[in-house]
Amino acid sequence: SSRRDDDEQELQWAAIEKLPTYLRMTRGILNEAQGEQPVEIDINKLGPLQRKNLVERLVKISEQDNEKFLLKLRQRIDRYV
């Protein structure tokens, strides 16, 4: 089950990577809750509450395991370079 979820998420990222540069930089995949399917989002269209929640989640994640968060961020940036 988790392998299938990983495959689906990889397919979503592959679709995002095929977008033109500007659109690719404004898209992301957000896991709302455990067990739910990840959703593709446009960060420019997030409301204030959604932005606040997203930033809080990222800060919480970085506080829990800062090194893991930074490595994931670096890998994502390296994919676009």
Secondary structure by P-SEA (a helix, b strand, c coil): caaaaaaaaaaaaaaaaaccaaaaaabbbbbccccccbbbbccccccaaaaaaaaaaaaaaaaacaaaaaaaaaaaaaaac
